[in-house]
């Protein structure tokens, strides 16, 4: 309920300010999104703890790699949405592309391991 209440309050303030003060409306939207992200991050701590425990059992980098790729995806989507909110569609597209490329580069060692395992299986 806290998330929904914060989102509704930010939307009302943004819509009220958008006509007369578009710069302030964007700042309200930005601050509301940042507050929501912080609240969400606090709620995800048990999940991150569980994933860290899982990473200790697997003794590999796969869980860490997946968490980093997920973080890149979330950060790039958030930045892209903020750019779109500000009317910067070209910057939003560039941020999305950069996020995809960084996620691919981060996952490259895991993909290489998967391909080598597949090739070893074929031989």
C-alpha positions as CSV (number, residue, x, y, z in Angstrom):
1,X,0.0,0.0,0.0
2,X,2.9,2.4,0.7
3,X,4.2,1.9,-2.9
4,X,0.8,2.6,-4.4
5,X,0.1,5.6,-2.1
6,X,3.5,7.2,-3.0
7,X,2.9,6.6,-6.7
8,X,-0.6,8.2,-6.6
9,X,0.6,11.2,-4.6
10,X,3.5,11.7,-7.1
11,X,1.2,11.4,-10.0
12,X,-1.3,13.9,-8.6
13,X,1.5,16.4,-7.9
14,X,3.1,15.9,-11.3
15,X,-0.2,16.3,-13.2
16,X,-1.0,19.5,-11.1
17,X,2.4,21.0,-11.9
18,X,2.8,19.8,-15.5
19,X,0.7,22.6,-17.0
20,X,2.3,25.6,-15.2
21,X,5.7,24.3,-14.0
22,X,6.9,21.5,-16.2
23,X,10.4,21.6,-14.7
24,X,9.1,21.1,-11.2
25,X,6.7,18.4,-12.4
26,X,9.7,16.5,-13.8
27,X,11.6,16.9,-10.5
28,X,8.6,15.6,-8.5
29,X,8.4,12.6,-10.9
30,X,12.1,12.0,-10.5
31,X,12.1,12.2,-6.7
32,X,9.0,10.0,-6.5
33,X,10.7,7.4,-8.8
34,X,13.9,7.5,-6.7
35,X,11.9,7.1,-3.5
36,X,10.1,4.1,-4.9
37,X,13.4,2.5,-6.0
38,X,14.8,3.0,-2.5
39,X,11.8,1.4,-0.9
40,X,11.9,-1.5,-3.4
41,X,15.6,-2.0,-2.7
42,X,14.9,-2.3,1.0
43,X,12.3,-4.9,0.4
44,X,14.6,-7.0,-1.7
45,X,17.2,-7.6,1.0
46,X,15.9,-11.0,2.0
47,X,16.0,-12.2,-1.6
48,X,19.5,-10.9,-2.1
49,X,20.6,-12.8,1.1
50,X,19.0,-16.0,-0.2
51,X,20.8,-15.6,-3.5
52,X,24.1,-15.0,-1.7
53,X,23.6,-18.2,0.2
54,X,22.8,-20.0,-3.0
55,X,26.0,-18.7,-4.5
56,X,28.0,-20.2,-1.7
57,X,26.5,-23.6,-2.4
58,X,27.1,-23.5,-6.1
59,X,30.8,-22.3,-5.8
60,X,30.5,-20.6,-9.1
61,X,30.1,-17.1,-10.5
62,X,26.8,-17.8,-12.2
63,X,24.6,-16.4,-9.4
64,X,26.8,-13.3,-9.1
65,X,26.8,-12.8,-12.8
66,X,23.0,-13.1,-13.0
67,X,22.6,-10.6,-10.1
68,X,24.9,-8.1,-11.9
69,X,23.0,-8.6,-15.2
70,X,19.7,-8.0,-13.4
71,X,21.1,-4.9,-11.7
72,X,22.3,-3.5,-15.1
73,X,18.9,-4.2,-16.6
74,X,17.0,-2.5,-13.8
75,X,19.3,0.5,-13.8
76,X,19.2,1.0,-17.6
77,X,15.4,0.6,-17.7
78,X,15.0,3.2,-14.9
79,X,17.3,5.6,-16.7
80,X,15.6,5.1,-20.0
81,X,12.2,5.7,-18.4
82,X,13.4,8.9,-16.9
83,X,14.8,10.1,-20.2
84,X,11.4,9.3,-21.8
85,X,9.7,11.2,-19.1
86,X,11.9,14.2,-19.9
87,X,11.1,14.0,-23.6
88,X,14.5,12.7,-24.6
89,X,13.6,9.7,-26.7
90,X,16.9,9.4,-28.5
91,X,18.8,9.4,-25.1
92,X,16.3,6.8,-23.8
93,X,17.1,4.5,-26.8
94,X,20.8,5.0,-26.3
95,X,20.6,4.1,-22.6
96,X,18.6,1.0,-23.4
97,X,21.1,-0.1,-26.0
98,X,24.0,0.6,-23.6
99,X,22.3,-1.5,-20.9
100,X,21.8,-4.4,-23.3
101,X,25.4,-4.3,-24.4
102,X,26.7,-4.1,-20.8
103,X,24.4,-7.0,-19.7
104,X,25.7,-9.1,-22.6
105,X,29.3,-8.3,-21.8
106,X,28.7,-9.1,-18.2
107,X,27.2,-12.4,-19.1
108,X,29.8,-13.3,-21.6
109,X,31.9,-15.6,-19.3
110,X,28.8,-17.5,-18.4
111,X,27.9,-17.9,-22.1
112,X,31.4,-19.0,-22.9
113,X,31.2,-21.6,-20.2
114,X,27.9,-22.8,-21.5
115,X,29.1,-23.1,-25.1
116,X,32.3,-25.0,-24.0
117,X,30.2,-27.4,-22.0
118,X,27.9,-28.0,-24.9
119,X,30.9,-28.5,-27.3
120,X,32.4,-31.0,-24.8
121,X,29.1,-32.9,-24.7
122,X,29.0,-33.1,-28.5
123,X,32.5,-34.6,-28.6
